[in-house]
Amino acid sequence: MSTVELTKDNFDEVVTKNDFVLIDFWAAWCGPCRMFAPVYEKAAEANPDLVFAKVDTEAQPELAASFDIQSIPTLMIVRDRVAVFAQPGALPAAALEDVIGQARALDMDEVRKSVEQAQQGS
């Protein structure tokens, strides 16, 4: 499956209707973004059961701002509508596969419980 271009119009729908979404925040002028793009595309091909999406921060500044994206590329993983990973920087292929594996292994009931406890504590 090729990557999905996320916009403020389709973001909620894509994240709500899919259990596991990887999001690459990028821009065309960004050298590290261009270096990360083929790694991200290869991971998308290797994991056809996951949704790989991209947000062009130049075209979608509201989305980038809503996630407080300070640096690109930034990779975010959303599982069951919960952001479980967000990190700036271009990952090498092995590190990206490792992060995907860790995100797959998460017990989402435990994650939701942690989020709920954190929200009650604030």
Secondary structure, 3 states (H helix, E strand, C coil): CCCEECCCCCHHHHHHHCCEEEEEEECCCCHHHHHHHHHHHHHHHHCCCCEEEEEECCCCHHHHHHCCCCCCCEEEEEECCEEEEEEECCCCHHHHHHHHHHHHHCCHHHHHHHHHHHHHHC
